[in-house]
Amino acid sequence: MPAAASPIPRATPAWVSSPLHRAITLALTEARKAAGMTQRDLAAKLAKPQSFVSKIEAVERSLSIIEFVDWCEAVSVEPETLLANVRSNGLS
């Protein structure tokens, strides 16, 4: 029986290693928690599965700008405020 083929290695997307992306993700996670919401609560508010929130917070998936704004609105944080806070912490 022939050996199974090895998966083709893929380059890591630039956003995965970006300190700015990680800082924004952390800020989104902190905003959710500050709103007293579980991942399941937020997912329900966004009409998404809980795994959507989990993958964002684990930096396994990136957000579109629309998803970012929807997340911010769901946790009652202005998108501009969240980004300004990230920038004031030295990331831009």
C-alpha positions as CSV (number, residue, x, y, z in Angstrom):
1,M,0.0,0.0,0.0
2,P,1.5,3.4,-1.0
3,A,2.3,5.9,1.8
4,A,-0.1,8.8,2.3
5,A,1.0,12.0,0.6
6,S,2.2,14.7,3.0
7,P,0.1,17.9,3.1
8,I,1.5,20.7,1.1
9,P,2.9,23.3,3.5
10,R,1.3,26.7,3.2
11,A,2.6,30.1,4.0
12,T,1.2,31.6,7.2
13,P,-1.0,34.6,6.3
14,A,0.6,37.9,7.3
15,W,-2.4,38.8,9.5
16,V,-1.7,35.8,11.8
17,S,1.7,37.1,12.8
18,S,0.8,40.8,12.9
19,P,1.1,42.4,16.4
20,L,-1.7,44.8,15.4
21,H,-4.1,42.0,14.5
22,R,-3.4,40.2,17.8
23,A,-3.9,43.5,19.8
24,I,-7.2,44.1,18.1
25,T,-8.3,40.5,18.7
26,L,-7.4,40.9,22.4
27,A,-9.3,44.2,22.6
28,L,-12.4,42.5,21.1
29,T,-12.2,39.7,23.5
30,E,-11.8,42.0,26.5
31,A,-14.7,44.1,25.2
32,R,-16.9,41.0,25.1
33,K,-15.9,40.0,28.6
34,A,-16.4,43.6,29.9
35,A,-19.9,43.4,28.5
36,G,-20.5,40.4,30.6
37,M,-21.1,38.2,27.6
38,T,-20.0,34.6,26.9
39,Q,-18.9,33.6,23.4
40,R,-22.3,31.9,23.0
41,D,-24.1,35.2,24.0
42,L,-22.1,37.2,21.5
43,A,-22.5,34.6,18.8
44,A,-26.3,34.6,19.3
45,K,-26.3,38.4,19.1
46,L,-24.3,38.3,15.8
47,A,-26.5,35.4,14.5
48,K,-23.3,33.3,14.1
49,P,-22.3,30.0,15.6
50,Q,-20.2,30.0,18.8
51,S,-17.3,28.7,16.8
52,F,-17.2,31.9,14.8
53,V,-16.4,33.9,18.0
54,S,-14.0,31.2,19.3
55,K,-12.0,31.2,16.0
56,I,-11.7,35.0,16.0
57,E,-10.5,35.0,19.6
58,A,-8.1,32.2,19.0
59,V,-6.6,34.1,16.0
60,E,-7.6,31.3,13.7
61,R,-9.8,33.5,11.6
62,S,-9.7,37.2,10.7
63,L,-12.7,39.6,10.6
64,S,-14.0,41.7,7.8
65,I,-14.5,45.3,8.6
66,I,-18.3,44.7,8.7
67,E,-17.9,41.9,11.2
68,F,-15.6,44.1,13.3
69,V,-18.2,46.9,13.4
70,D,-21.0,44.4,14.2
71,W,-18.9,42.8,17.0
72,C,-18.2,46.3,18.5
73,E,-21.9,47.2,18.3
74,A,-22.9,43.9,19.9
75,V,-20.7,44.6,22.9
76,S,-21.6,48.3,23.0
77,V,-18.2,49.7,22.1
78,E,-17.6,52.3,19.5
79,P,-15.3,50.8,16.8
80,E,-13.3,54.1,16.8
81,T,-12.8,53.9,20.6
82,L,-11.6,50.3,20.5
83,L,-9.1,51.1,17.7
84,A,-7.9,54.3,19.5
85,N,-7.3,52.3,22.7
86,V,-5.2,49.8,20.7
87,R,-3.2,52.6,19.1
88,S,-2.7,54.3,22.5
89,N,-1.1,51.1,23.7
90,G,1.6,51.6,21.1
91,L,0.3,49.6,18.2
92,S,-0.7,51.2,14.9
